[in-house]
Amino acid sequence: MFKVDQSAFGKILDKIDQGCHRAWSDTGKYYKRITPIDTGNAQRNTKKNKRKIIADYPYAARLDEGWSKQAPNGMTDPAIDAFDEFIANRLRNL
């Protein structure tokens, strides 16, 4: 049997929670930054809320499928990879 220091464990959970929120915030910024720019409409109409990134323009799916030479891999897959990296970096620094 072992004992858990609930105070220390709670602090670790808080750090993980903060790290996840920060990683999500960073991911939203990254997604928007890698969104192709022509007129600026796509970036201007890309928003992040608590649970999702919203690309509110009619050609969002085409851009995300790699239609633009500025983002040949789209935005979603690279953003997911960046999120994974952000989380891994945050966990390493606990």
Secondary structure, 3 states (H helix, E strand, C coil): CCCCCHHHHHHHHHHHHHHHHHHHHHHHHHHHHHCCCCCCHHHHCEEECCCCEEECCCCHHHHHCCCCCCCCCCCHHHHHHHHHHHHHHHHHCC
